[in-house]
Amino acid sequence: MKNTNSGLLKFLILVLLIEIASNPSAVLAATRIGTNISTGGTLTADGALKFSSGAVNNYILKTDASGNTAWISVGTALGNSDTDSLTQGTTNLYYDPADVDSRADARITLQAGVAGGLATLDGLGKISSGQLPAITITNVNVVADIAARDALTPVETGDVAIVLDEHPGLAVVSNTYIYDGTVWQEVKKPLNQYFAIANNLSELTSPSTARTNLGL
C-alpha cells in the first residue's frame, strides 16, 4: 500500500511539473497571497493583479511618503491636485501670475512695428509716419492776426491759417492762408479774386479788354 501511495504521489508531481512547464501563467494566475509581501527589487505580475478586499469601483490607490496605500475615488484624487502639481510644457501653457506680464510683454515686443502687428508711438505719443500709409495731414489754425500766423510752429506743407483780423486797428479783414512749404499763400475768396482780376475797371474803351479784366 505504501509503494502504491508513493507511486501515485510521484505521478501527481510529474503532472504538476508538466503543467507548469506548458502554461506557467495559469499557475501564477491562481497564486493567492494572504499576507504582506516585500521585495527588494521589482515585483512583476504576469497577468491581472486583483485585490480581493478594499477595492471599490472607480477608486484608485494613493500612497504617502512612507509607501502606505489607501483607496480614494478618482474625483477626490483630481480634486486634490492643481496646476502646481503639473510640470508646465513649452507649447500649451497655463496661466501663471508670476510670469504672465513677461509673456504679454514678449508678445507685444514681437509684434511691435511689423507688418500685421502693432503700431508704435513716438515720444510725443503719436504713430510714426513710417507706419502710416501715404496720406497728407494738415493742421487748421485760427489766429488773431498776421503776426500770430507767422509765429506758428512747427508748420508743414498744406497747413492752413485763418487770420481773423489781418490789419488790427483798421477795418476787420479775415483771410485764409495755406503754407506751401516756404511761405503762406493767400486763398482768394471769390469776391477778392474777382477784384484782383478786374483791377482796372476804367479801361472800358475796348469791350474785349473790359471782358478780359472782368474775367469774362
KOLKOLLUM-42671 format. One record per residue (C-alpha): x, y, z; residue number from 1. Coordinates in nm, 4 decimals. Layout:
REM residues N
+----------+----------+----------+-----+
!       xx !       yy !       zz !   n !
+----------+----------+----------+-----+
!        X !        Y !        Z ! NUM !
...
+----------+----------+----------+-----+
***
This chain:
REM residues 216
+----------+----------+----------+-----+
!       xx !       yy !       zz !   n !
+----------+----------+----------+-----+
!   0.0000 !   0.0000 !   0.0000 !   1 !
!   0.2893 !   0.2277 !   0.0837 !   2 !
!   0.4519 !   0.1705 !  -0.2517 !   3 !
!   0.1201 !   0.2456 !  -0.4241 !   4 !
!   0.0826 !   0.5816 !  -0.2487 !   5 !
!   0.4456 !   0.6718 !  -0.3252 !   6 !
!   0.3952 !   0.5929 !  -0.6921 !   7 !
!   0.0743 !   0.7990 !  -0.7045 !   8 !
!   0.2463 !   1.0956 !  -0.5419 !   9 !
!   0.5288 !   1.0812 !  -0.7931 !  10 !
!   0.2753 !   1.0701 !  -1.0753 !  11 !
!   0.0910 !   1.3785 !  -0.9450 !  12 !
!   0.4164 !   1.5711 !  -0.9045 !  13 !
!   0.5103 !   1.4806 !  -1.2608 !  14 !
!   0.1723 !   1.6051 !  -1.3912 !  15 !
!   0.2141 !   1.9312 !  -1.1995 !  16 !
!   0.5631 !   1.9872 !  -1.3394 !  17 !
!   0.4380 !   1.9268 !  -1.6925 !  18 !
!   0.1510 !   2.1780 !  -1.6388 !  19 !
!   0.3900 !   2.4420 !  -1.5047 !  20 !
!   0.6269 !   2.3923 !  -1.7979 !  21 !
!   0.3496 !   2.4122 !  -2.0579 !  22 !
!   0.1444 !   2.7011 !  -1.9081 !  23 !
!   0.3224 !   2.8873 !  -1.6263 !  24 !
!   0.0768 !   3.1820 !  -1.6392 !  25 !
!  -0.2101 !   2.9566 !  -1.5372 !  26 !
!  -0.0255 !   2.8651 !  -1.2214 !  27 !
!   0.0704 !   3.2257 !  -1.1483 !  28 !
!  -0.2860 !   3.3438 !  -1.2066 !  29 !
!  -0.4013 !   3.1027 !  -0.9408 !  30 !
!  -0.1398 !   3.2217 !  -0.6907 !  31 !
!  -0.3037 !   3.3712 !  -0.3828 !  32 !
!  -0.1158 !   3.5790 !  -0.1255 !  33 !
!  -0.2942 !   3.6245 !   0.2035 !  34 !
!  -0.0259 !   3.8161 !   0.3953 !  35 !
!   0.2078 !   4.1094 !   0.3342 !  36 !
!   0.4816 !   4.0630 !   0.0816 !  37 !
!   0.8059 !   4.2556 !   0.0435 !  38 !
!   1.0607 !   4.2702 !  -0.2340 !  39 !
!   1.3898 !   4.4480 !  -0.2607 !  40 !
!   1.3572 !   4.4844 !  -0.6362 !  41 !
!   1.0825 !   4.4931 !  -0.8984 !  42 !
!   0.7679 !   4.2938 !  -0.8395 !  43 !
!   0.6299 !   4.1717 !  -1.1726 !  44 !
!   0.2875 !   4.0160 !  -1.2204 !  45 !
!   0.2426 !   3.8280 !  -1.5474 !  46 !
!  -0.1321 !   3.8811 !  -1.5833 !  47 !
!  -0.4034 !   4.0694 !  -1.3957 !  48 !
!  -0.3395 !   4.1929 !  -1.0438 !  49 !
!  -0.6569 !   4.1570 !  -0.8404 !  50 !
!  -0.7354 !   4.2855 !  -0.4930 !  51 !
!  -0.9802 !   4.0674 !  -0.3053 !  52 !
!  -1.0691 !   4.3263 !  -0.0400 !  53 !
!  -1.0859 !   4.7059 !  -0.0047 !  54 !
!  -1.1235 !   4.7738 !  -0.3758 !  55 !
!  -1.4189 !   4.9919 !  -0.4879 !  56 !
!  -1.5414 !   5.0709 !  -0.8362 !  57 !
!  -1.3696 !   5.3855 !  -0.9827 !  58 !
!  -1.1287 !   5.4075 !  -0.6915 !  59 !
!  -0.7517 !   5.4206 !  -0.7152 !  60 !
!  -0.4675 !   5.3582 !  -0.4757 !  61 !
!  -0.2747 !   5.6515 !  -0.3327 !  62 !
!   0.0465 !   5.6345 !  -0.1326 !  63 !
!   0.2020 !   5.8535 !   0.1319 !  64 !
!   0.5694 !   5.9322 !   0.1746 !  65 !
!   0.6213 !   5.6049 !   0.3592 !  66 !
!   0.4629 !   5.3978 !   0.0859 !  67 !
!   0.1428 !   5.3243 !   0.2754 !  68 !
!  -0.1573 !   5.2955 !   0.0449 !  69 !
!  -0.5253 !   5.3832 !   0.0689 !  70 !
!  -0.8193 !   5.3647 !  -0.1683 !  71 !
!  -0.9645 !   5.7014 !  -0.2829 !  72 !
!  -1.2118 !   5.7946 !  -0.5551 !  73 !
!  -1.0879 !   5.9343 !  -0.8863 !  74 !
!  -1.2807 !   6.2560 !  -0.8192 !  75 !
!  -1.1089 !   6.3014 !  -0.4857 !  76 !
!  -0.7718 !   6.2373 !  -0.6444 !  77 !
!  -0.8324 !   6.5052 !  -0.9092 !  78 !
!  -0.9766 !   6.7448 !  -0.6523 !  79 !
!  -0.6570 !   6.7257 !  -0.4500 !  80 !
!  -0.4482 !   6.8365 !  -0.7481 !  81 !
!  -0.3985 !   7.1684 !  -0.9273 !  82 !
!  -0.1631 !   7.3109 !  -1.1884 !  83 !
!   0.1060 !   7.3407 !  -0.9215 !  84 !
!   0.1194 !   6.9605 !  -0.9323 !  85 !
!   0.1961 !   6.9618 !  -1.3050 !  86 !
!   0.5154 !   7.0460 !  -1.4855 !  87 !
!   0.4413 !   7.3153 !  -1.7422 !  88 !
!   0.5197 !   7.2293 !  -2.1025 !  89 !
!   0.6560 !   7.4534 !  -2.3771 !  90 !
!   0.3556 !   7.4660 !  -2.6144 !  91 !
!   0.0314 !   7.4507 !  -2.4142 !  92 !
!   0.0982 !   7.6905 !  -2.1295 !  93 !
!  -0.1304 !   7.7633 !  -1.8366 !  94 !
!  -0.1912 !   8.0891 !  -1.6535 !  95 !
!   0.0844 !   8.1773 !  -1.4122 !  96 !
!   0.0637 !   8.5169 !  -1.2352 !  97 !
!   0.4389 !   8.5079 !  -1.1800 !  98 !
!   0.5241 !   8.5411 !  -1.5489 !  99 !
!   0.2027 !   8.6463 !  -1.7255 ! 100 !
!   0.3293 !   9.0057 !  -1.7616 ! 101 !
!   0.6596 !   8.8974 !  -1.9097 ! 102 !
!   0.4786 !   8.6744 !  -2.1591 ! 103 !
!   0.2490 !   8.9594 !  -2.2640 ! 104 !
!   0.5467 !   9.1960 !  -2.2961 ! 105 !
!   0.7286 !   8.9432 !  -2.5101 ! 106 !
!   0.4285 !   8.9117 !  -2.7453 ! 107 !
!   0.3964 !   9.2906 !  -2.7735 ! 108 !
!   0.7677 !   9.3303 !  -2.8449 ! 109 !
!   0.7500 !   9.0582 !  -3.1091 ! 110 !
!   0.4644 !   9.2306 !  -3.2952 ! 111 !
!   0.5606 !   9.5959 !  -3.2421 ! 112 !
!   0.6208 !   9.7938 !  -3.5606 ! 113 !
!   0.5987 !   9.4974 !  -3.8006 ! 114 !
!   0.3562 !   9.4274 !  -4.0832 ! 115 !
!   0.0384 !   9.2717 !  -3.9472 ! 116 !
!   0.1481 !   9.3594 !  -3.5941 ! 117 !
!   0.1070 !   9.6585 !  -3.3654 ! 118 !
!   0.1688 !  10.0264 !  -3.4418 ! 119 !
!   0.4066 !  10.2016 !  -3.2032 ! 120 !
!   0.4053 !  10.5541 !  -3.0600 ! 121 !
!   0.6908 !  10.8024 !  -3.0597 ! 122 !
!   0.7987 !  11.0217 !  -2.7689 ! 123 !
!   0.5033 !  11.2554 !  -2.8304 ! 124 !
!   0.2506 !  10.9720 !  -2.8205 ! 125 !
!   0.1970 !  10.9766 !  -3.1971 ! 126 !
!   0.2245 !  10.6982 !  -3.4527 ! 127 !
!   0.5462 !  10.7172 !  -3.6512 ! 128 !
!   0.4978 !  10.8404 !  -4.0100 ! 129 !
!   0.6869 !  10.5337 !  -4.1302 ! 130 !
!   0.3995 !  10.3153 !  -4.0061 ! 131 !
!   0.1284 !  10.5178 !  -4.1836 ! 132 !
!   0.0188 !  10.4955 !  -4.5475 ! 133 !
!   0.0909 !  10.7803 !  -4.7881 ! 134 !
!  -0.1524 !  11.0440 !  -4.6627 ! 135 !
!  -0.1476 !  11.4196 !  -4.6198 ! 136 !
!  -0.2151 !  11.5520 !  -4.2736 ! 137 !
!  -0.2779 !  11.9233 !  -4.2350 ! 138 !
!  -0.3452 !  12.1411 !  -3.9362 ! 139 !
!  -0.6003 !  12.4212 !  -3.9430 ! 140 !
!  -0.5028 !  12.7103 !  -3.7167 ! 141 !
!  -0.7271 !  13.0042 !  -3.6265 ! 142 !
!  -0.5147 !  13.3048 !  -3.5245 ! 143 !
!  -0.5825 !  13.6659 !  -3.4354 ! 144 !
!  -0.3564 !  13.8404 !  -3.6885 ! 145 !
!  -0.0654 !  13.8064 !  -3.9312 ! 146 !
!   0.1927 !  13.8205 !  -3.6509 ! 147 !
!   0.0245 !  13.5243 !  -3.4823 ! 148 !
!   0.0179 !  13.3370 !  -3.8136 ! 149 !
!   0.3896 !  13.3904 !  -3.8679 ! 150 !
!   0.4603 !  13.2706 !  -3.5129 ! 151 !
!   0.3012 !  12.9288 !  -3.5746 ! 152 !
!   0.5473 !  12.6446 !  -3.5255 ! 153 !
!   0.6010 !  12.3851 !  -3.6454 ! 154 !
!   0.4247 !  12.4212 !  -3.9775 ! 155 !
!   0.4046 !  12.1641 !  -4.2549 ! 156 !
!   0.3235 !  12.1969 !  -4.6208 ! 157 !
!  -0.0538 !  12.2183 !  -4.6559 ! 158 !
!  -0.1186 !  12.3689 !  -4.3124 ! 159 !
!  -0.3953 !  12.6302 !  -4.3074 ! 160 !
!  -0.4114 !  12.9539 !  -4.1094 ! 161 !
!  -0.7332 !  13.1529 !  -4.0756 ! 162 !
!  -0.6417 !  13.5099 !  -3.9811 ! 163 !
!  -0.9369 !  13.6764 !  -3.8088 ! 164 !
!  -0.8122 !  14.0365 !  -3.8322 ! 165 !
!  -0.5405 !  14.0925 !  -4.0886 ! 166 !
!  -0.4938 !  14.4637 !  -4.0081 ! 167 !
!  -0.5649 !  14.5358 !  -3.6400 ! 168 !
!  -0.6956 !  14.8883 !  -3.5847 ! 169 !
!  -0.8408 !  14.9141 !  -3.9361 ! 170 !
!  -1.1457 !  14.7561 !  -4.0932 ! 171 !
!  -1.1691 !  14.3921 !  -3.9927 ! 172 !
!  -1.0487 !  14.1766 !  -4.2793 ! 173 !
!  -1.0443 !  13.7986 !  -4.2403 ! 174 !
!  -0.8305 !  13.5954 !  -4.4785 ! 175 !
!  -0.7273 !  13.2332 !  -4.5152 ! 176 !
!  -0.3722 !  13.1241 !  -4.5946 ! 177 !
!  -0.2132 !  12.7914 !  -4.6857 ! 178 !
!   0.1537 !  12.7100 !  -4.6300 ! 179 !
!   0.3364 !  12.5975 !  -4.9453 ! 180 !
!   0.6465 !  12.4774 !  -4.7633 ! 181 !
!   0.8172 !  12.8157 !  -4.7802 ! 182 !
!   0.5654 !  13.0983 !  -4.7376 ! 183 !
!   0.1985 !  13.1487 !  -4.6600 ! 184 !
!  -0.0152 !  13.1822 !  -4.9712 ! 185 !
!  -0.3475 !  13.3650 !  -4.9535 ! 186 !
!  -0.6510 !  13.1616 !  -5.0510 ! 187 !
!  -0.8511 !  13.4068 !  -5.2594 ! 188 !
!  -1.2162 !  13.4468 !  -5.1826 ! 189 !
!  -1.4439 !  13.4594 !  -5.4865 ! 190 !
!  -1.5062 !  13.8349 !  -5.4468 ! 191 !
!  -1.1381 !  13.9113 !  -5.3831 ! 192 !
!  -1.0467 !  13.7034 !  -5.6860 ! 193 !
!  -1.2942 !  13.8998 !  -5.8944 ! 194 !
!  -1.1441 !  14.2330 !  -5.7853 ! 195 !
!  -0.7922 !  14.1053 !  -5.8375 ! 196 !
!  -0.8699 !  14.0315 !  -6.1994 ! 197 !
!  -1.0907 !  14.3359 !  -6.2564 ! 198 !
!  -0.8410 !  14.5795 !  -6.1089 ! 199 !
!  -0.8763 !  14.8249 !  -6.3946 ! 200 !
!  -1.2453 !  14.8844 !  -6.4491 ! 201 !
!  -1.1655 !  15.2258 !  -6.6002 ! 202 !
!  -1.0314 !  15.0510 !  -6.9079 ! 203 !
!  -1.3628 !  15.0290 !  -7.0887 ! 204 !
!  -1.2559 !  15.1692 !  -7.4248 ! 205 !
!  -1.2281 !  14.8200 !  -7.5588 ! 206 !
!  -1.5086 !  14.5740 !  -7.4924 ! 207 !
!  -1.2701 !  14.2801 !  -7.5283 ! 208 !
!  -1.0257 !  14.4348 !  -7.2763 ! 209 !
!  -1.3141 !  14.5013 !  -7.0337 ! 210 !
!  -1.4285 !  14.1410 !  -7.0594 ! 211 !
!  -1.0723 !  14.0209 !  -7.0003 ! 212 !
!  -1.0375 !  14.2468 !  -6.6945 ! 213 !
!  -1.3676 !  14.1138 !  -6.5598 ! 214 !
!  -1.2648 !  13.7545 !  -6.6202 ! 215 !
!  -1.5444 !  13.7020 !  -6.8671 ! 216 !
+----------+----------+----------+-----+
***
